[in-house]
Amino acid sequence: MSRIRIKNFGPIKEGNTENDGWIDIKKVTMFIGNQGSGKSTVAKLISTFVWMEKALVRGVGDYNKKWFEEKNRLHDFFLGYHNIESYLNVHSVIEYDGEAYSILYNNSFLHVHQKEGTTYHLPQIMYVPAERNFIAYVKTPKELRLSSASLQEFLTEFENAKAEMKGPIQLPINNASVEYDRLNDILNLRDNDYIIKLNEASSGFQSLVPLYLVADYLSRSVKGDSESHEPMNDEERQQFKIDFEEIWNNRALTNEQKRIAVSALSTRFNKTAFINIVEEPEQNLFPSSQWEMLQSLLKCNNMNADNKLIVTSHSPYVINYLNIAIQGDELLQKIREAKKEDILLPELFKVIPQTALVSANDVVVYELDETRGGVKKLPAPEGIPSDKNYLNNMLRAGNNIFDTLLSIEEEL
């Protein structure tokens, strides 16, 4: 399990107040809190440092330890991808503890340490920005001059997902499907009663469709088996060729040793995990659709044991639905222990599909506080994240106001 520790970066002042400041990055990690509390900031730093670790493992081009440790490398090269370079200051300290490398930022320098004897799963990293619905709204997204590098990359994967579509794809909401009109380069929504262009559809569909298509496409492309690896990009192929030729032309190695070395080299480049970092997946969705959307993201996350889903959210429904997915998994284990699978599992899977279940041990929820810049891990009694959190407190506050209004009305 990877983890990150943040101090004095943008809105984050104290970092995590528990666990010696560390923020665990589990299979499912959620950040909740008010606007300006730093949810997206933490998610973007996780994205940045996970990518840095990936670059170090691949050793592609000049991305070696010496290059990383040059002064101001984090500010000048990496943080601009997410437009957060201005958050860095003289008091900033960031420490990332990954599977293959630990990386510390302090006093304008990165300090890189390679771990020994660890297993590393080379990930496909996708940061899904909240502005994704803008892509679906315009008629020709390819012609957009996007200032956000993360949005540009998301658009690239969106185009790749469309190009791979062989026919209609069922969406998780409203019994609708999406199909790609290649001739006109547009997406259409369809159900039994209508067909409509995506850029003319509701804002909920415009937010969901790009998110769903990209998540489905990337999760299927990195299942982790030998027959399903993400293709190398041009830079990776060139580096692979150089390294391959170096091995094969080494006369000191036997043919068997060369084959073993090439096999080990291949594992450095084939992506075998999908890290899906999603801002506000509930965007513009009705509560019931938020539940269907979350199930689809959990399904993609469960395609591979090494996948990770990292979410920022303003929705109390999303966190409560996540609790349902955890409770469903716990019930599954109890049914198996009671040896009543034939009777009770069909009933369970009518309520929640098995593909959306998640173990309590694989989930962590953090609440961020904009008033002091802190990060707090939500307690999880019996494995379920506490409902005593900022989002549910806002629901309770609304109910209390309503009760007060009723009390006043009774006095009329």
NUBA-200871 format. One record per residue: residue in one letter; x, y, z of N, C-alpha, C in turn. Coordinates in pm, whole numbers, padded with zeros to 5 digits, always signed. Atoms other than C-alpha are relative to their C-alpha. Layout:
BEGIN
AXYZXYZXYZ/...
end
This chain:
BEGIN
M+00084-00120+00000+00000+00000+00000+00087+00125+00000/S-00072-00126+00005+00125+00345-00093-00061+00099+00099/R+00050-00103-00090+00086+00655+00123+00073+00131-00028/I-00058-00131+00023+00159+01027+00119-00016+00085+00126/R+00004-00090-00115+00234+01291+00382+00022+00142-00051/I+00001-00135+00056+00167+01661+00310-00002+00103+00112/K-00001-00109-00098+00249+01976+00506+00028+00131-00072/N-00018-00135+00054+00207+02341+00405+00007+00003-00153/F+00012-00003+00146+00100+02290+00047-00142+00046-00033/G+00131-00053+00031-00185+02511-00073-00087+00005+00124/P+00090-00003-00116-00486+02467+00158+00036-00099+00109/I-00037+00101-00099-00323+02174+00336+00110+00055+00089/K-00097-00054-00095-00145+02303+00647+00056-00108+00091/E-00043+00099-00099-00138+02027+00905+00020-00139-00059/G-00001+00136+00050-00178+01727+00681-00087-00089+00087/N+00079+00092-00080-00324+01417+00842+00037+00014+00148/T-00024-00017-00143-00362+01460+01217+00023-00133+00071/E-00019+00133-00058-00333+01083+01273+00107-00075-00079/N-00091+00088+00074-00102+00801+01169+00130+00071-00036/D-00125-00071+00020+00201+01029+01205-00001+00085-00127/G+00012-00087+00115+00069+01248+00925-00023-00070-00133/W+00011+00073+00127+00042+00973+00662-00145-00013-00044/I+00129+00026+00064-00254+00949+00423+00015-00129-00080/D-00009+00128+00068-00300+00588+00315-00073+00006-00135/I+00063+00009+00132-00379+00520-00052-00040-00146-00019/K+00048+00137+00006-00591+00206-00044-00067-00027-00135/K+00066+00037+00125-00782+00024-00316-00113+00098-00032/V+00099-00106+00015-01067+00272-00261+00030+00107+00103/T-00034-00112-00088-00972+00611-00115-00088+00118-00035/M+00092-00110+00025-01220+00895-00074+00036+00120+00085/F-00023-00126-00070-01173+01260+00020-00128+00083-00005/I+00119-00082-00007-01468+01468+00140+00033+00128+00075/G-00023-00126-00069-01495+01825+00265-00059+00115-00077/N+00056-00120+00058-01604+02178+00189+00084+00047-00118/Q-00078-00063+00105-01496+02385-00111+00124+00065+00061/G-00123-00062-00047-01137+02500-00072+00069-00073+00113/S-00063+00074-00110-01053+02234+00185+00123-00079-00045/G-00120+00067+00050-00796+02067-00041-00020-00140-00052/K+00025+00136+00049-00966+01751-00165+00073-00026-00132/S-00065+00017+00130-00851+01797-00523+00151+00019+00009/T-00145-00021-00017-00511+01922-00406+00068-00130+00040/V-00058+00129-00043-00442+01593-00226-00005-00100-00114/A+00013+00094+00111-00574+01392-00522+00102+00029-00109/K-00097-00038+00104-00352+01587-00764+00143-00032+00043/L-00134+00037-00047-00044+01535-00546+00020-00151-00007/I-00010+00145+00014-00117+01163-00534+00026-00037-00145/S-00020+00023+00143-00147+01163-00913+00143+00033-00041/T-00134-00046+00038+00182+01354-00944+00108-00096+00048/F-00106+00083-00056+00389+01136-00713-00009-00145-00048/V+00013+00133+00058+00246+00809-00845+00062-00002-00140/W-00062-00008+00132+00347+00924-01195+00151+00007+00010/M-00144-00011-00018+00695+01017-01070+00061-00137+00031/E-00049+00134-00031+00739+00671-00922+00000-00087-00125/K+00010+00077+00124+00624+00517-01249+00114+00035-00095/A-00109-00042+00088+00877+00724-01445+00134-00052+00048/L-00126+00053-00055+01157+00618-01212+00014-00149-00026/V-00004+00145+00023+01066+00250-01246+00031-00030-00146/R-00023+00025+00143+01056+00267-01627+00140+00041-00043/G-00131-00050+00040+01379+00464-01648+00003+00048-00143/V+00010-00042+00140+01257+00606-01979+00069+00135-00018/G-00065-00127+00032+01470+00880-02133+00093+00046+00111/D-00087-00059-00101+01634+01112-01881-00059-00006+00140/Y+00067+00001-00129+01395+01035-01595+00069-00097+00096/N-00071+00082-00097+01656+00893-01361+00011+00076+00132/K-00009-00056-00134+01735+00961-00995+00072+00134+00000/K-00077-00124+00004+01993+01230-01072-00082+00114-00057/W+00083-00103+00062+01753+01419-01297-00108+00049+00096/F+00105-00036-00095+01477+01410-01036+00052+00089+00112/E-00051-00066-00119+01704+01544-00764+00064+00136-00028/E-00045-00137+00027+01797+01866-00941-00093+00101+00065/K+00075-00101-00074+01681+02183-00767-00124+00046-00079/N+00126-00051+00054+01320+02298-00827-00065-00090-00104/R+00055+00091+00100+01239+01990-01035-00151-00018+00021/L+00143+00020-00026+00901+01940-00864-00080+00120-00049/H+00071-00122+00038+00796+02302-00917+00003+00022-00151/D-00017-00040+00139+00932+02351-01268-00052-00103-00100/F+00032+00104+00098+00841+02018-01426-00131-00073+00027/F+00110+00090-00030+00569+01826-01243-00131+00068+00039/L+00123-00054-00057+00320+02049-01061-00083+00078-00101/G+00073-00073+00102+00226+02248-01371-00102-00085-00073/Y+00095+00090+00066+00045+01943-01509-00141+00020+00056/H+00129-00021-00064-00233+02006-01257-00022+00147+00040/N+00011-00143-00032-00178+02385-01231+00001+00026+00150/I-00007-00019-00144-00082+02363-00864+00142+00042+00044/E-00136-00039-00036+00278+02491-00879+00003+00119+00095/S+00003-00118-00087+00174+02813-00703-00026-00038+00145/Y+00027+00044-00137+00076+02609-00395+00127-00032+00077/L-00127+00035-00065+00439+02523-00326+00062+00124+00064/N-00066-00112-00067+00617+02745-00072+00121-00052+00077/V-00127+00036-00066+00937+02748+00135-00021-00095+00116/H+00027+00088-00114+00766+02558+00416-00064-00133-00041/S+00064+00122+00048+00620+02283+00197+00088-00122+00022/V-00067+00130-00013+00713+01924+00283-00098-00106-00049/I+00083+00107+00054+00574+01631+00084+00083-00128-00003/E-00070+00127+00000+00671+01270+00134-00092-00108-00054/Y+00077+00107+00062+00551+00981-00080+00072-00132+00023/D-00055+00133-00027+00605+00618+00019-00072-00099-00090/G+00063+00086+00098+00534+00398-00281+00045-00145+00009/E-00037+00141+00003+00583+00035-00378+00147-00020-00035/A-00137+00017+00048+00919+00081-00552+00094+00110+00046/Y-00082-00114-00038+01040+00425-00441-00067+00078+00112/S+00048-00105-00090+01006+00670-00158+00060+00131-00050/I-00041-00130+00055+01025+01038-00260-00034+00108+00102/L+00019-00108-00096+01071+01331-00024+00028+00134-00067/Y-00025-00137+00045+01031+01697-00120+00019+00088+00121/N-00029-00092-00110+01190+01954+00111+00104+00102-00048/N-00098-00105+00032+01371+02288+00062+00039+00001-00148/S-00017-00012+00146+01330+02294-00319+00060-00122-00067/F-00062+00120+00058+01476+01945-00368-00085-00123+00022/L+00055+00134-00014+01343+01597-00428+00112-00094+00041/H-00096+00102-00043+01520+01311-00252-00063-00136-00029/V+00057+00125+00050+01464+00972-00416+00074-00118+00061/H-00059+00122-00056+01521+00635-00248-00069-00121-00062/Q+00056+00121+00059+01475+00305-00430-00011-00110+00105/K+00021+00110-00094+01327+00019-00229+00050-00131-00062/E-00050+00129+00046+01470-00329-00252-00099-00111+00034/G+00080+00119-00028+01284-00657-00280-00150+00023+00002/T+00144-00027+00004+00941-00508-00355-00056-00031-00138/T+00069+00024+00126+00686-00589-00624-00070+00128-00044/Y+00059-00124+00051+00575-00301-00844-00092-00032-00117/H+00098+00019+00106+00264-00299-01061-00009+00130-00080/L-00006-00121+00082+00318-00051-01343-00141+00045-00035/P+00140-00038+00016-00003+00153-01354-00028+00087-00123/Q+00060-00101+00087-00212+00330-01612-00067+00100+00094/I+00051-00101-00091-00286+00656-01430-00093+00092-00076/M+00095-00090+00063-00595+00857-01518-00055+00097+00104/Y+00060-00102-00085-00691+01185-01354-00121+00057-00075/V+00124-00042+00063-01053+01268-01432-00045+00131+00062/P+00033-00130-00058-01112+01642-01380-00150+00027+00001/A+00142-00034-00009-01445+01794-01283-00050+00066-00128/E+00041-00070+00123-01446+01986-01614-00030-00096-00116/R+00015+00099+00109-01498+01662-01813-00129+00020-00080/N+00125-00016+00074-01859+01750-01904+00014+00101-00113/F-00024-00098+00106-01720+02036-02114+00037-00071-00129/I-00042+00075+00118-01569+01778-02350-00121-00053-00076/A+00118+00058+00064-01906+01617-02415-00092+00106-00058/Y+00093-00105+00041-02082+01949-02461+00033+00057-00138/V-00038-00062+00127-01881+02087-02753-00012-00101-00114/K+00021+00088+00116-01929+01949-03103+00129-00061-00052/T-00127+00050+00053-01562+01909-03195+00107+00012+00108/P-00096-00011-00110-01359+01842-02877+00145-00010-00043/K-00139+00013+00046-01047+01755-03079+00061+00136-00031/E-00051-00131+00040-01019+02117-03188+00013+00098+00116/L-00012-00088-00116-01029+02258-02836+00147+00029+00030/R-00134-00035-00048-00720+02444-02719-00005+00003+00152/L+00016+00013-00145-00723+02318-02363+00127+00043+00072/S-00114-00046-00079-00498+02487-02108+00039-00100+00107/S-00025+00099-00104-00524+02198-01862+00061-00126-00061/A-00066+00120+00052-00277+01917-01930-00077-00126+00039/S+00076+00118-00044-00486+01672-01726-00126-00016-00083/L+00120+00008+00084-00796+01760-01928+00037-00043-00141/Q-00047+00042+00132-00596+01717-02250+00022-00151-00003/E-00025+00144-00004-00487+01369-02144-00131-00077+00011/F+00131+00065-00011-00842+01281-02042-00069-00002-00136/L+00059-00006+00134-00961+01396-02386+00063-00104-00092/T-00069+00101+00082-00697+01173-02549-00055-00139+00026/E+00052+00132-00034-00820+00867-02361-00148-00012-00037/F+00140-00001+00044-01180+00967-02435-00009-00033-00149/E-00003+00030+00144-01096+00964-02807+00040-00145-00024/N-00041+00140+00014-00920+00628-02767-00116-00094+00033/A+00114+00084-00040-01225+00485-02590-00106-00002-00109/K+00097-00005+00110-01453+00605-02870+00047-00084-00118/A-00054+00072+00116-01224+00459-03135-00012-00150+00016/E+00007+00144-00024-01241+00117-02970-00143-00054+00000/M+00139+00044-00008-01622+00107-02957-00040-00078-00124/K+00043+00086+00111-01757-00177-03171-00151+00007-00023/G+00145-00009+00009-02126-00106-03109-00051+00075+00121/P+00057-00071-00114-02364+00039-02849+00056-00055+00132/I-00045+00037-00135-02240+00036-02488-00108+00040+00099/Q+00103-00026-00098-02492+00006-02209+00055+00089+00111/L-00038-00089-00108-02470+00290-01957-00063-00046+00130/P+00052+00047-00127-02527+00234-01587-00126+00071+00048/I+00118-00074-00046-02819+00484-01564-00106+00008-00108/N+00115-00027+00086-03165+00526-01715-00022-00101-00111/N+00016+00103+00102-03142+00205-01916+00036+00051-00139/A-00042-00060+00126-02969+00410-02184+00131-00062-00048/S-00126+00046+00057-02685+00316-02417+00061+00114-00081/V-00070-00100+00079-02425+00520-02603+00063-00070-00120/E-00059+00056+00121-02309+00459-02959+00078+00108-00073/Y-00090-00094+00066-02040+00619-03172-00028+00004-00150/D+00018-00025+00143-02119+00767-03512+00136+00043-00056/R-00136-00027+00046-01775+00742-03672+00002+00100-00116/L+00002-00086+00116-01873+00920-03991-00005+00147+00041/N+00016-00139-00045-01976+01237-03805+00077+00030+00129/D-00080-00015-00123-01750+01181-03501-00084+00058+00114/I+00084-00042-00111-02032+01219-03251-00050-00122+00076/L+00060+00104-00082-02174+01013-02966-00150+00025+00010/N+00145-00008-00013-02545+00940-02953-00047-00083+00119/L+00066+00076-00106-02758+00833-02657-00127-00060-00056/R+00117+00069+00054-03033+00582-02721-00066-00082+00110/D+00075+00100-00074-03308+00402-02538-00118-00041-00087/N+00110+00050+00082-03639+00250-02650-00081+00110-00066/D+00089-00107+00046-03802+00588-02706+00069+00111-00077/Y-00064-00116+00063-03537+00824-02838+00144-00030-00038/I-00143-00006+00029-03195+00887-02989+00036+00148-00003/I-00036-00140-00014-03015+01212-02909+00151+00012+00003/K-00143-00025-00005-02668+01356-02956+00042+00029+00144/L-00047-00022-00136-02460+01361-02639+00011+00148+00033/N-00015-00143-00030-02389+01733-02673-00133+00073+00011/E+00133-00057-00018-02766+01791-02668-00072-00063+00119/A+00062+00073-00111-02831+01563-02369+00011+00079+00129/S-00002-00065-00130-02871+01650-02003+00143+00008+00054/S-00134-00018-00057-02573+01768-01797+00048-00125+00072/G-00041+00124-00067-02577+01442-01602+00062-00099-00095/F-00058+00089+00102-02517+01236-01917+00132+00055-00051/Q-00124-00059+00050-02251+01481-02034+00114-00019+00099/S-00102+00026-00101-02066+01426-01707+00033-00148+00010/L-00018+00143-00021-02120+01052-01682+00066-00070-00117/V-00045+00078+00116-02053+00933-02039+00152+00004-00017/P-00147+00002+00012-01689+01053-02067+00066-00078+00114/L-00056+00072-00115-01615+00923-01716-00015-00150-00018/Y+00027+00143+00011-01776+00585-01782+00079-00063-00114/L-00069+00058+00115-01627+00529-02128+00150-00014+00025/V-00145+00005-00026-01271+00613-02018+00032-00104+00107/A-00025+00097-00107-01293+00409-01697-00015-00143-00052/D+00023+00134+00055-01434+00107-01881+00111-00039-00096/Y-00105+00028+00099-01179+00133-02163+00134-00030+00066/L-00132+00017-00062-00871+00170-01940+00003-00120+00094/S+00000+00115-00089-00976-00091-01685+00007-00131-00078/R-00008+00121+00083-01024-00347-01963+00135-00014-00066/S-00128+00005+00071-00690-00257-02121+00114-00044+00091/V-00108+00037-00093-00488-00334-01806-00051-00101+00103/K+00054+00102-00090-00647-00646-01661+00108-00071+00081/G-00107+00060-00078-00306-00766-01549+00040-00138-00046/D-00040+00130+00049-00292-01090-01745+00091+00017-00121/S-00102-00007+00105-00041-01174-02015-00059+00036-00136/E+00060-00026+00130-00292-01123-02297-00062+00139-00011/S+00070-00128+00002-00416-00778-02203+00084+00108+00063/H-00086-00107-00049-00149-00512-02165-00021+00127-00081/E+00009-00130+00068-00168-00142-02247+00118+00014-00096/P-00110-00016+00095+00036-00076-02563+00099+00107+00047/M-00101-00099-00033+00363+00111-02517-00019+00125-00085/N-00003-00120+00083+00382+00472-02629+00134+00006-00074/D-00120-00007+00084+00654+00585-02872+00128+00007+00083/E-00118-00015-00084+00896+00685-02597+00036-00132+00066/E-00024+00129-00063+00854+00353-02420+00054-00102-00099/R-00048+00095+00101+00900+00155-02740+00145+00024-00035/Q-00138-00031+00032+01224+00339-02820+00094-00044+00112/Q-00085+00041-00111+01361+00280-02472+00008-00152+00011/F+00002+00146-00003+01252-00084-02482+00096-00056-00106/K-00089+00047+00107+01436-00127-02813+00146+00015+00039/I-00139-00022-00042+01757+00023-02671+00042-00103+00104/D-00032+00095-00107+01744-00194-02359+00005-00143-00053/F+00004+00135+00057+01653-00504-02560+00130-00029-00076/E-00121+00021+00079+01947-00458-02799+00123-00013+00091/E-00113+00010-00093+02182-00407-02506+00009-00140+00060/I+00003+00136-00055+02072-00739-02357+00041-00102-00106/W-00020+00103+00101+02074-00932-02682+00141+00001-00059/N-00136-00009+00052+02417-00808-02788+00107-00025+00105/N-00093+00027-00109+02573-00892-02452+00052-00143-00013/R-00056+00134+00024+02804-01185-02534+00030-00076+00128/A-00026+00066-00128+02858-01257-02167-00120-00080+00048/L+00120+00069-00042+02500-01385-02140-00029-00119-00091/T+00046+00113+00079+02376-01725-02251-00137+00035-00060/N+00131-00025+00058+02061-01746-02465-00110-00007+00104/E+00100+00012-00106+01864-01860-02163+00001+00123+00090/Q-00010-00121-00081+01992-01567-01957-00057+00121-00073/K+00056-00110+00078+01901-01330-02239-00153-00003+00001/R+00146+00011-00001+01544-01463-02251-00057+00043+00135/I+00045-00038-00134+01509-01421-01874+00009+00152+00018/A-00019-00145-00013+01647-01066-01892-00104+00077-00080/V+00101-00066+00082+01412-00971-02176-00137-00010+00064/S+00127+00016-00069+01118-01113-01984-00013+00097+00116/A-00001-00095-00111+01214-00905-01681-00015+00143-00051/L+00009-00132+00060+01254-00600-01906-00145+00032-00040/S+00137-00022+00046+00902-00645-02046-00091+00040+00115/T+00087-00032-00114+00748-00630-01699+00016+00144+00044/R-00020-00140-00036+00893-00279-01661-00089+00092-00082/F+00074-00088+00090+00680-00147-01946-00148-00036-00013/N+00139+00038+00014+00355-00346-01956-00080+00047+00121/K+00081-00053-00109+00091-00168-01749-00094-00108+00051/T+00078+00109-00058-00078-00409-01511-00092+00047+00112/A+00093-00053-00100-00286-00180-01289-00057+00131-00052/F+00069-00122+00042-00529+00108-01333-00030+00084+00124/I+00027-00093-00110-00526+00403-01091-00092+00108-00054/N+00105-00088+00050-00847+00596-01151-00029+00107+00106/I+00015-00110-00095-00853+00938-00979-00110+00091-00054/V+00120-00063+00053-01195+01099-01016-00045+00115+00089/E+00058-00114-00070-01309+01447-00915-00153-00004-00014/E+00145-00016-00004-01675+01466-00814-00073-00093-00097/P+00069+00092+00092-01810+01151-00983-00152+00020+00000/E+00145-00022-00011-02159+01254-00865-00050+00118-00081/Q+00031-00127+00066-02151+01567-01080-00126-00008-00086/N+00125-00016+00076-02501+01659-01207-00087-00125-00003/L+00076+00124+00001-02643+01317-01117-00102-00005+00115/F+00102+00026-00101-02965+01233-00930+00052-00107+00096/P-00053+00098-00097-02905+01029-00609+00000-00145-00047/S+00002+00140+00046-03017+00698-00763+00102-00023-00109/S-00102+00012+00105-02790+00763-01062+00140+00003+00060/Q-00130+00001-00068-02501+00836-00824+00033-00141+00047/W-00020+00138-00044-02547+00484-00686+00040-00089-00118/E-00034+00079+00118-02543+00331-01035+00139+00036-00051/M-00132-00046+00043-02239+00541-01126+00109-00060+00089/L-00100+00054-00091-02050+00429-00813+00020-00148-00023/Q-00012+00143+00029-02127+00065-00887+00086-00024-00122/S-00080+00019+00121-01976+00105-01234+00148+00027+00026/L-00139-00029-00033-01657+00261-01093+00061-00112+00084/L-00049+00111-00082-01625-00015-00834+00020-00126-00085/K-00016+00114+00090-01675-00275-01106+00132+00011-00075/C-00128-00021+00070-01387-00126-01306+00117-00021+00095/N-00108+00013-00098-01176-00112-00991+00023-00144+00039/N-00012+00140-00041-01246-00477-00913+00048-00092-00110/M-00048+00084+00109-01127-00600-01252+00141-00052+00025/N-00139+00038-00029-00773-00622-01113+00027+00030+00146/A-00028-00017-00143-00654-00668-00756+00087+00120+00028/D-00094-00111-00022-00395-00393-00806-00055+00135-00047/N+00062-00127+00036-00635-00128-00939-00029+00083+00125/K+00037-00089-00109-00710+00176-00724-00098+00106-00050/L+00098-00104+00030-01001+00419-00718+00013+00108+00107/I-00017-00114-00091-00939+00763-00564-00103+00104-00039/V+00116-00083+00029-01240+00993-00535-00002+00123+00089/T+00036-00117-00079-01313+01348-00424-00150+00022-00018/S+00145-00007+00010-01676+01412-00343-00059+00104+00094/H+00082-00087-00084-01929+01663-00210-00130-00069+00040/S+00131+00064-00012-02209+01407-00202-00009-00094+00120/P+00021+00096-00109-02337+01239+00116-00050-00134-00053/Y+00050+00125+00056-02502+00983-00111+00114-00092-00040/V-00111+00083+00046-02171+00864-00254+00065-00074+00116/I-00065+00067-00113-02017+00795+00085-00093-00101+00065/N+00094+00096-00056-02334+00627+00210-00016-00123-00089/Y+00005+00114+00091-02353+00412-00102+00127-00085+00009/L-00124+00076-00020-01989+00316-00049-00013-00090+00122/N+00025+00082-00118-02091+00194+00296-00086-00121-00034/I+00085+00112+00042-02359-00021+00132+00084-00106-00071/A-00088+00095+00069-02093-00178-00094+00085-00079+00099/I-00078+00068-00104-01886-00258+00216-00088-00099+00077/Q+00092+00088-00072-02185-00402+00403-00038-00120-00084/G+00030+00111+00089-02270-00612+00100+00110-00104-00002/D-00113+00093-00001-01921-00763+00099+00006-00076+00132/E+00001+00068-00129-01942-00840+00471-00111-00106+00006/L+00109+00096+00004-02278-01008+00417+00035-00119-00088/L-00045+00108+00088-02129-01211+00132+00086-00100+00077/Q-00086+00089-00078-01863-01348+00367-00080-00081+00102/K+00083+00070-00099-02126-01436+00632-00083-00109-00067/I+00079+00100+00072-02339-01616+00374+00087-00120-00035/R-00091+00110+00034-02039-01820+00264+00035-00083+00123/E-00031+00071-00124-01952-01906+00624-00117-00087+00044/A+00119+00076-00037-02309-02021+00680-00035-00107-00103/K+00021+00097+00107-02289-02230+00359-00143+00007-00057/K+00134-00021+00055-02612-02079+00227+00006+00078-00132/E-00018-00073+00125-02480-01953-00105-00116-00018-00097/D+00104+00028+00099-02747-02123-00316-00128+00075+00032/I+00127-00063-00039-03031-01967-00118+00012+00152+00003/L-00006-00142-00033-02906-01621-00020+00080+00087-00097/L-00079-00083+00091-02650-01510-00278-00084+00061-00113/P+00084-00064+00102-02911-01459-00553-00077+00120+00056/E+00071-00112-00061-03104-01237-00310+00092+00119+00021/L-00098-00106-00022-02791-01040-00221+00033+00071-00131/F-00045-00059+00127-02690-00986-00584-00114+00070-00075/K+00109-00081+00052-03039-00856-00666+00009+00143+00053/V-00010-00131-00065-02968-00570-00426+00125+00074-00045/I-00127-00059+00042-02606-00509-00519+00081-00106-00074/P-00075+00101+00077-02404-00686-00791+00133-00033+00067/Q-00126+00044-00061-02101-00884-00680+00117+00084-00048/T-00110-00078+00056-01881-00673-00906+00018+00134+00071/A-00009-00130-00068-01953-00365-00690+00034-00013+00147/L-00032+00019-00141-01866-00518-00353+00145+00039+00028/V-00136-00039-00037-01559-00392-00168+00022-00031+00148/S-00033+00035-00138-01387-00511+00148+00028+00124+00083/A-00025-00113-00091-01378-00276+00447+00149+00026+00015/N-00146-00017-00014-01002-00337+00468+00061+00075-00117/D-00052-00065+00121-00963-00189+00120-00049+00142-00016/V+00063-00132+00012-01145+00139+00193+00049+00093+00110/V-00030-00103-00099-01041+00460+00366-00063+00131-00048/V+00064-00127+00031-01226+00793+00383+00064+00108+00086/Y-00061-00113-00071-01061+01123+00476-00090+00123-00013/E+00077-00124-00003-01240+01442+00577+00097+00116+00016/L-00090-00115-00001-01066+01773+00508-00070+00121+00060/D+00053-00116-00072-01113+02089+00714+00064+00126-00055/E-00055-00120+00063-01075+02420+00530+00037+00108+00102/T-00028-00105-00098-01060+02625+00853+00141-00010+00056/R-00136+00016-00054-00732+02477+00975+00093-00074-00096/G-00084+00068+00098-00607+02297+00666+00040-00139+00041/G-00033+00134-00049-00622+01955+00826-00067-00111-00078/V+00054+00121+00060-00694+01603+00708-00023-00101+00112/K+00033+00095-00106-00871+01352+00932-00060-00127-00059/K+00055+00127+00043-00935+00985+00873-00130-00027+00075/L+00126+00030-00066-01296+00896+00939+00011-00132+00075/P+00002+00128-00071-01336+00632+01209-00089-00098-00073/A+00076+00104+00071-01470+00302+01078-00036-00112+00095/P+00041+00108-00092-01645+00107+01354-00056-00118-00077/E+00039+00124+00068-01691-00252+01241+00026+00007-00150/G-00042-00005+00140-01525-00159+00913-00077+00097-00085/I+00083-00091+00078-01790+00091+00802+00038+00143+00035/P-00032-00140-00030-01678+00457+00769-00115+00069+00072/S+00101-00061-00085-01863+00662+01029-00092+00093-00079/D+00093-00094+00062-02178+00849+00927+00008+00137+00066/K-00021-00130-00064-02064+01127+01159+00112+00073-00076/N-00095-00070+00084-01895+01320+00882-00062+00130-00049/Y+00044-00133+00042-01920+01664+00726-00124-00006-00089/L+00111+00004+00095-02158+01561+00448-00131-00037+00069/N+00122+00039-00071-02406+01380+00671-00041+00104+00103/N+00033-00106-00096-02384+01659+00929-00081+00110-00068/M+00076-00101+00073-02508+01898+00660-00144-00046-00023/L+00135+00052+00014-02806+01671+00597-00076+00012+00132/R+00066-00012-00131-02881+01661+00969-00035+00145+00030/A+00027-00141-00024-02854+02039+00988-00125+00045-00075/G+00118-00034+00076-03112+02071+00712-00126-00056+00063/N+00115+00060-00067-03346+01832+00891-00036+00076+00127/N+00026-00075-00122-03307+02027+01214-00068+00134-00031/I+00064-00126+00040-03395+02353+01037-00147-00024-00036/F+00138+00033+00038-03704+02186+00892-00085-00025+00124/D+00073+00025-00124-03807+02063+01238-00031+00130+00073/T+00023-00128-00065-03767+02415+01374-00113+00076-00067/L+00107-00066+00074-03990+02555+01100-00136-00061+00033/L+00124+00067-00037-04254+02294+01184-00046+00042+00139/S+00033-00044-00136-04237+02393+01551-00060+00138+00002/I+00054-00136+00010-04292+02757+01462-00141-00004-00058/E+00131+00007+00065-04583+02662+01236-00107-00050+00098/E+00096+00054-00096-04748+02467+01520-00050+00105+00098/E+00039-00105-00092-04762+02786+01723-00099+00099-00063/L+00094-00089+00066-04985+02960+01464-00143-00023+00049/
end
